[in-house]
Amino acid sequence: MVFLKGCPLRCIWCSNPESQEPYPEILVRDKLCSGCGRCGEICPQGAISFEQGRRKIDQSKCDNCLKCADVCPTGAISVVGRDMTVNQVMAEVKSDEHFYRNSGGGLTVSGGEPLMQWRFVLDLLKECKDEGIHTAIETSGYGEQDIVSKVLKNLDMVLFDVKHLQPSHHKRGTGKDNKLILKNLRLISERVRVWLRFPIVPGYNDSKENINNLVKLAGEIGAEKVSLLPYHPYGTVKYEQLGRQYQLKELTAPGEDDIREIQKRFQNNGITATIGC
């Protein structure tokens, strides 16, 4: 699995906020801070200060130079994400080639949103196909159709995330409507194998109407499988480490019985549905 940073959507339940911005960022773990002060001394913007031995970072001043992470001796400030070339990524992909051969697996490019870095993804997929490695991407489907068509030429499979089928609700939860997304899903399903991935967020997309529409859609496009992904709050701490606010602090995970009931709706219509990946 190769994870790329950068996503045009801002799903309010996102459990991987470190994947949203397309550049390396600092991740802060206060419990590891020794209070040595080196980060404050090197910060060119004066964004880091100490009060009674506790470090404070003013995110409005931070220019993301990453110098503080370079000098932190305890890992209390670290960098998430790094710049790599296609050749560098391929070297790591090929190091697991024996596993692909034995398991029948291959490379999956995820994110963030792979279509945001489509040129890089296209070159990476071409390299994999030349090596006989099975290829897949996990995508929200948000990208121009000509870009999607180019990427599809080197794909064996697409894991397609469906957030909501009603355009206004989709925009409320992600910042974008889903007209282009659903158009791309139809295009993709005509050319390669598709697995749908559906995050179940209580009170947002778990209504009977939305589930029934999703069951219908899965049947229409011939989805091989639907992965039901129950909401969880495990990414909350990452927002704090990135200096961001998490919007769903009061939301609880859906009940197991509710998830099983949704699973049955798919299965009763002849569609394979699993809970989790």
C-alpha positions as a Markdown table, in Angstrom:
| # | Residue | x | y | z |
|---|---|---|---|---|
| 1 | Met | 0.0 | 0.0 | 0.0 |
| 2 | Val | 1.3 | 3.4 | -1.0 |
| 3 | Phe | -0.3 | 6.4 | 0.7 |
| 4 | Leu | -0.2 | 9.8 | -1.0 |
| 5 | Lys | -0.8 | 13.2 | 0.8 |
| 6 | Gly | -3.4 | 15.6 | -0.6 |
| 7 | Cys | -7.2 | 15.4 | -0.8 |
| 8 | Pro | -9.7 | 17.8 | -2.3 |
| 9 | Leu | -12.4 | 16.6 | 0.1 |
| 10 | Arg | -12.7 | 17.4 | 3.8 |
| 11 | Cys | -14.8 | 14.6 | 5.2 |
| 12 | Ile | -15.8 | 15.7 | 8.7 |
| 13 | Trp | -15.3 | 12.1 | 10.0 |
| 14 | Cys | -11.8 | 11.7 | 8.3 |
| 15 | Ser | -9.6 | 9.6 | 10.6 |
| 16 | Asn | -6.4 | 10.4 | 8.7 |
| 17 | Pro | -6.2 | 14.2 | 8.7 |
| 18 | Glu | -2.5 | 14.0 | 8.0 |
| 19 | Ser | -3.4 | 12.9 | 4.5 |
| 20 | Gln | -5.4 | 16.0 | 3.7 |
| 21 | Glu | -2.6 | 18.5 | 2.8 |
| 22 | Pro | -0.3 | 17.7 | -0.1 |
| 23 | Tyr | 2.9 | 18.5 | 1.7 |
| 24 | Pro | 4.9 | 17.3 | 4.7 |
| 25 | Glu | 3.7 | 18.6 | 8.0 |
| 26 | Ile | 4.7 | 18.6 | 11.7 |
| 27 | Leu | 3.0 | 16.2 | 14.0 |
| 28 | Val | 3.2 | 17.1 | 17.7 |
| 29 | Arg | 3.2 | 14.7 | 20.6 |
| 30 | Asp | 3.1 | 16.7 | 23.8 |
| 31 | Lys | 3.7 | 13.7 | 26.1 |
| 32 | Leu | 7.1 | 13.2 | 24.6 |
| 33 | Cys | 8.3 | 16.8 | 25.0 |
| 34 | Ser | 11.2 | 17.1 | 27.4 |
| 35 | Gly | 11.1 | 20.9 | 27.4 |
| 36 | Cys | 14.6 | 21.3 | 26.1 |
| 37 | Gly | 13.7 | 24.4 | 24.1 |
| 38 | Arg | 15.6 | 23.6 | 21.0 |
| 39 | Cys | 12.6 | 23.8 | 18.7 |
| 40 | Gly | 11.8 | 27.3 | 20.0 |
| 41 | Glu | 15.4 | 28.4 | 19.5 |
| 42 | Ile | 15.5 | 27.3 | 15.8 |
| 43 | Cys | 12.0 | 28.4 | 14.8 |
| 44 | Pro | 12.6 | 31.4 | 12.3 |
| 45 | Gln | 9.0 | 32.6 | 12.7 |
| 46 | Gly | 8.9 | 32.6 | 16.5 |
| 47 | Ala | 5.9 | 30.3 | 16.4 |
| 48 | Ile | 7.1 | 28.1 | 19.4 |
| 49 | Ser | 7.2 | 29.4 | 22.9 |
| 50 | Phe | 7.4 | 27.9 | 26.4 |
| 51 | Glu | 5.4 | 28.7 | 29.5 |
| 52 | Gln | 6.2 | 27.0 | 32.7 |
| 53 | Gly | 8.2 | 24.3 | 30.8 |
| 54 | Arg | 5.2 | 23.5 | 28.4 |
| 55 | Arg | 5.7 | 24.1 | 24.7 |
| 56 | Lys | 3.1 | 26.1 | 22.7 |
| 57 | Ile | 2.9 | 26.3 | 19.0 |
| 58 | Asp | 1.2 | 29.3 | 17.3 |
| 59 | Gln | -0.1 | 27.6 | 14.1 |
| 60 | Ser | -0.9 | 31.0 | 12.6 |
| 61 | Lys | 2.8 | 31.8 | 12.6 |
| 62 | Cys | 4.1 | 28.4 | 11.5 |
| 63 | Asp | 5.4 | 28.4 | 7.9 |
| 64 | Asn | 5.9 | 24.6 | 7.9 |
| 65 | Cys | 9.7 | 24.8 | 7.5 |
| 66 | Leu | 10.1 | 21.6 | 9.6 |
| 67 | Lys | 13.3 | 22.8 | 11.3 |
| 68 | Cys | 11.8 | 22.1 | 14.7 |
| 69 | Ala | 11.4 | 18.5 | 13.9 |
| 70 | Asp | 15.0 | 18.3 | 12.7 |
| 71 | Val | 16.3 | 19.3 | 16.2 |
| 72 | Cys | 13.7 | 17.6 | 18.5 |
| 73 | Pro | 15.6 | 14.9 | 20.4 |
| 74 | Thr | 12.6 | 13.0 | 21.7 |
| 75 | Gly | 10.3 | 12.8 | 18.6 |
| 76 | Ala | 7.8 | 15.1 | 20.3 |
| 77 | Ile | 7.8 | 17.0 | 17.0 |
| 78 | Ser | 8.0 | 14.8 | 13.9 |
| 79 | Val | 7.3 | 15.1 | 10.2 |
| 80 | Val | 4.5 | 13.2 | 8.5 |
| 81 | Gly | 5.0 | 12.7 | 4.8 |
| 82 | Arg | 8.1 | 12.9 | 2.6 |
| 83 | Asp | 8.9 | 13.8 | -1.0 |
| 84 | Met | 9.8 | 10.7 | -3.1 |
| 85 | Thr | 10.3 | 9.9 | -6.7 |
| 86 | Val | 8.6 | 7.2 | -8.7 |
| 87 | Asn | 11.8 | 5.2 | -8.7 |
| 88 | Gln | 12.2 | 5.5 | -4.9 |
| 89 | Val | 8.6 | 4.3 | -4.4 |
| 90 | Met | 9.1 | 1.4 | -6.9 |
| 91 | Ala | 12.2 | 0.3 | -5.1 |
| 92 | Glu | 10.1 | -0.2 | -2.0 |
| 93 | Val | 7.2 | -1.8 | -3.9 |
| 94 | Lys | 9.5 | -4.3 | -5.5 |
| 95 | Ser | 11.0 | -5.2 | -2.2 |
| 96 | Asp | 7.7 | -6.9 | -1.4 |
| 97 | Glu | 7.4 | -8.5 | -4.8 |
| 98 | His | 7.8 | -12.1 | -3.4 |
| 99 | Phe | 4.7 | -11.4 | -1.2 |
| 100 | Tyr | 2.6 | -10.3 | -4.2 |
| 101 | Arg | 3.6 | -13.5 | -6.2 |
| 102 | Asn | 2.7 | -15.8 | -3.3 |
| 103 | Ser | -0.5 | -14.0 | -2.2 |
| 104 | Gly | -1.9 | -12.9 | -5.6 |
| 105 | Gly | -1.9 | -9.3 | -4.3 |
| 106 | Gly | -0.3 | -6.2 | -5.6 |
| 107 | Leu | 0.1 | -2.5 | -5.2 |
| 108 | Thr | -2.8 | -0.3 | -4.0 |
| 109 | Val | -2.3 | 3.5 | -4.1 |
| 110 | Ser | -4.4 | 5.3 | -1.5 |
| 111 | Gly | -4.4 | 8.7 | 0.1 |
| 112 | Gly | -5.5 | 11.3 | 0.6 |
| 113 | Glu | -6.8 | 11.2 | -3.0 |
| 114 | Pro | -4.5 | 9.6 | -5.6 |
| 115 | Leu | -6.2 | 11.6 | -8.4 |
| 116 | Met | -4.7 | 14.8 | -7.0 |
| 117 | Gln | -1.2 | 13.5 | -8.0 |
| 118 | Trp | -2.4 | 11.7 | -11.1 |
| 119 | Arg | 0.8 | 12.2 | -13.1 |
| 120 | Phe | 2.9 | 10.5 | -10.4 |
| 121 | Val | 0.3 | 7.8 | -10.0 |
| 122 | Leu | 0.1 | 7.2 | -13.7 |
| 123 | Asp | 3.9 | 6.7 | -13.9 |
| 124 | Leu | 3.9 | 4.5 | -10.8 |
| 125 | Leu | 1.1 | 2.3 | -12.2 |
| 126 | Lys | 2.9 | 2.0 | -15.6 |
| 127 | Glu | 6.1 | 0.8 | -13.8 |
| 128 | Cys | 4.1 | -1.7 | -11.9 |
| 129 | Lys | 2.4 | -3.1 | -15.0 |
| 130 | Asp | 5.7 | -3.4 | -16.7 |
| 131 | Glu | 6.8 | -5.5 | -13.7 |
| 132 | Gly | 3.7 | -7.6 | -13.9 |
| 133 | Ile | 2.4 | -6.3 | -10.5 |
| 134 | His | -1.4 | -6.1 | -10.0 |
| 135 | Thr | -2.6 | -2.5 | -9.6 |
| 136 | Ala | -5.4 | -0.8 | -7.7 |
| 137 | Ile | -6.3 | 2.6 | -6.3 |
| 138 | Glu | -8.5 | 3.7 | -3.5 |
| 139 | Thr | -10.3 | 6.8 | -4.5 |
| 140 | Ser | -13.2 | 9.2 | -3.7 |
| 141 | Gly | -13.7 | 9.5 | -7.5 |
| 142 | Tyr | -13.2 | 13.3 | -7.4 |
| 143 | Gly | -11.2 | 14.1 | -10.5 |
| 144 | Glu | -11.6 | 15.2 | -14.1 |
| 145 | Gln | -12.8 | 12.4 | -16.4 |
| 146 | Asp | -10.0 | 12.7 | -18.8 |
| 147 | Ile | -7.6 | 12.1 | -15.9 |
| 148 | Val | -9.6 | 9.2 | -14.6 |
| 149 | Ser | -9.5 | 7.6 | -18.1 |
| 150 | Lys | -5.7 | 7.9 | -18.3 |
| 151 | Val | -5.2 | 6.3 | -14.9 |
| 152 | Leu | -7.7 | 3.5 | -15.7 |
| 153 | Lys | -5.5 | 2.3 | -18.6 |
| 154 | Asn | -3.0 | 0.9 | -16.0 |
| 155 | Leu | -5.4 | -0.3 | -13.4 |
| 156 | Asp | -6.8 | -3.8 | -12.6 |
| 157 | Met | -9.1 | -2.7 | -9.9 |
| 158 | Val | -10.6 | 0.4 | -8.1 |
| 159 | Leu | -11.7 | 0.6 | -4.5 |
| 160 | Phe | -14.3 | 3.4 | -4.7 |
| 161 | Asp | -15.3 | 5.3 | -1.6 |
| 162 | Val | -19.0 | 6.4 | -1.5 |
| 163 | Lys | -19.8 | 9.0 | 1.1 |
| 164 | His | -23.4 | 9.9 | 0.3 |
| 165 | Leu | -25.7 | 9.7 | -2.7 |
| 166 | Gln | -27.6 | 12.9 | -2.2 |
| 167 | Pro | -25.5 | 15.9 | -3.7 |
| 168 | Ser | -26.3 | 18.4 | -1.0 |
| 169 | His | -25.7 | 16.0 | 1.8 |
| 170 | His | -22.4 | 14.9 | 0.2 |
| 171 | Lys | -21.3 | 18.5 | 0.0 |
| 172 | Arg | -22.3 | 19.1 | 3.7 |
| 173 | Gly | -20.1 | 16.2 | 4.8 |
| 174 | Thr | -17.2 | 16.6 | 2.5 |
| 175 | Gly | -17.1 | 20.1 | 1.1 |
| 176 | Lys | -17.9 | 18.9 | -2.5 |
| 177 | Asp | -21.0 | 17.7 | -4.2 |
| 178 | Asn | -21.0 | 14.2 | -5.8 |
| 179 | Lys | -22.1 | 14.8 | -9.4 |
| 180 | Leu | -18.7 | 14.3 | -10.9 |
| 181 | Ile | -17.9 | 11.5 | -8.5 |
| 182 | Leu | -21.0 | 9.5 | -9.5 |
| 183 | Lys | -20.3 | 10.2 | -13.2 |
| 184 | Asn | -16.7 | 8.8 | -12.7 |
| 185 | Leu | -18.0 | 5.8 | -10.8 |
| 186 | Arg | -20.1 | 4.8 | -13.9 |
| 187 | Leu | -17.1 | 5.3 | -16.1 |
| 188 | Ile | -14.9 | 3.2 | -13.9 |
| 189 | Ser | -17.3 | 0.4 | -13.5 |
| 190 | Glu | -17.5 | -0.1 | -17.3 |
| 191 | Arg | -13.7 | -0.7 | -17.5 |
| 192 | Val | -12.4 | -2.4 | -14.4 |
| 193 | Arg | -13.4 | -4.3 | -11.3 |
| 194 | Val | -14.9 | -2.2 | -8.6 |
| 195 | Trp | -15.3 | -2.6 | -4.9 |
| 196 | Leu | -17.3 | 0.0 | -3.1 |
| 197 | Arg | -16.3 | 1.3 | 0.3 |
| 198 | Phe | -19.0 | 2.9 | 2.4 |
| 199 | Pro | -18.1 | 4.7 | 5.7 |
| 200 | Ile | -21.2 | 4.5 | 7.9 |
| 201 | Val | -21.5 | 7.8 | 9.9 |
| 202 | Pro | -24.5 | 7.9 | 12.3 |
| 203 | Gly | -26.9 | 10.7 | 11.5 |
| 204 | Tyr | -25.2 | 11.5 | 8.3 |
| 205 | Asn | -25.5 | 8.7 | 5.7 |
| 206 | Asp | -27.1 | 5.8 | 7.5 |
| 207 | Ser | -30.7 | 6.6 | 6.7 |
| 208 | Lys | -32.9 | 3.9 | 5.2 |
| 209 | Glu | -33.3 | 5.9 | 2.0 |
| 210 | Asn | -29.6 | 6.4 | 1.5 |
| 211 | Ile | -28.8 | 2.7 | 2.2 |
| 212 | Asn | -31.5 | 1.5 | -0.2 |
| 213 | Asn | -30.1 | 3.9 | -2.9 |
| 214 | Leu | -26.6 | 2.5 | -2.3 |
| 215 | Val | -27.8 | -1.1 | -2.6 |
| 216 | Lys | -29.4 | -0.1 | -5.9 |
| 217 | Leu | -26.3 | 1.6 | -7.2 |
| 218 | Ala | -24.1 | -1.3 | -6.2 |
| 219 | Gly | -26.3 | -3.6 | -8.2 |
| 220 | Glu | -26.4 | -1.3 | -11.2 |
| 221 | Ile | -22.7 | -1.0 | -11.6 |
| 222 | Gly | -22.0 | -4.7 | -10.8 |
| 223 | Ala | -19.8 | -4.0 | -7.8 |
| 224 | Glu | -17.9 | -7.1 | -6.8 |
| 225 | Lys | -18.1 | -6.3 | -3.1 |
| 226 | Val | -19.2 | -3.5 | -0.7 |
| 227 | Ser | -17.0 | -2.9 | 2.4 |
| 228 | Leu | -19.0 | -1.3 | 5.2 |
| 229 | Leu | -16.7 | 0.8 | 7.4 |
| 230 | Pro | -18.4 | 1.8 | 10.7 |
| 231 | Tyr | -17.4 | 5.3 | 11.9 |
| 232 | His | -14.9 | 5.4 | 14.7 |
| 233 | Pro | -13.3 | 8.3 | 16.6 |
| 234 | Tyr | -9.7 | 6.9 | 16.6 |
| 235 | Gly | -8.4 | 9.7 | 14.5 |
| 236 | Thr | -9.3 | 12.4 | 17.0 |
| 237 | Val | -5.9 | 12.6 | 18.6 |
| 238 | Lys | -4.3 | 13.2 | 15.2 |
| 239 | Tyr | -6.3 | 16.4 | 14.8 |
| 240 | Glu | -4.8 | 17.6 | 18.1 |
| 241 | Gln | -1.3 | 16.6 | 17.0 |
| 242 | Leu | -1.8 | 18.6 | 13.8 |
| 243 | Gly | -3.2 | 21.6 | 15.7 |
| 244 | Arg | -6.7 | 21.3 | 14.1 |
| 245 | Gln | -10.2 | 21.0 | 15.4 |
| 246 | Tyr | -12.2 | 17.8 | 15.1 |
| 247 | Gln | -15.9 | 18.4 | 14.4 |
| 248 | Leu | -17.5 | 15.1 | 15.6 |
| 249 | Lys | -16.2 | 14.9 | 19.2 |
| 250 | Glu | -19.6 | 14.0 | 20.5 |
| 251 | Leu | -20.4 | 11.3 | 17.9 |
| 252 | Thr | -20.4 | 7.7 | 18.9 |
| 253 | Ala | -19.8 | 4.6 | 16.8 |
| 254 | Pro | -22.8 | 2.9 | 15.2 |
| 255 | Gly | -24.1 | -0.2 | 17.0 |
| 256 | Glu | -23.1 | -3.7 | 15.8 |
| 257 | Asp | -26.8 | -4.6 | 15.3 |
| 258 | Asp | -27.3 | -1.6 | 13.1 |
| 259 | Ile | -24.3 | -2.5 | 11.0 |
| 260 | Arg | -25.5 | -6.1 | 10.6 |
| 261 | Glu | -28.9 | -4.9 | 9.5 |
| 262 | Ile | -27.2 | -2.7 | 6.8 |
| 263 | Gln | -25.1 | -5.7 | 5.7 |
| 264 | Lys | -28.3 | -7.8 | 5.3 |
| 265 | Arg | -29.8 | -5.3 | 3.0 |
| 266 | Phe | -27.0 | -5.8 | 0.6 |
| 267 | Gln | -26.8 | -9.6 | 1.0 |
| 268 | Asn | -30.6 | -9.9 | 0.5 |
| 269 | Asn | -30.1 | -8.3 | -2.9 |
| 270 | Gly | -27.3 | -10.7 | -3.9 |
| 271 | Ile | -24.5 | -8.2 | -3.2 |
| 272 | Thr | -21.4 | -9.4 | -1.2 |
| 273 | Ala | -21.0 | -7.0 | 1.8 |
| 274 | Thr | -18.3 | -7.2 | 4.5 |
| 275 | Ile | -17.8 | -5.3 | 7.7 |
| 276 | Gly | -14.4 | -3.6 | 7.7 |
| 277 | Cys | -11.9 | -3.8 | 4.8 |
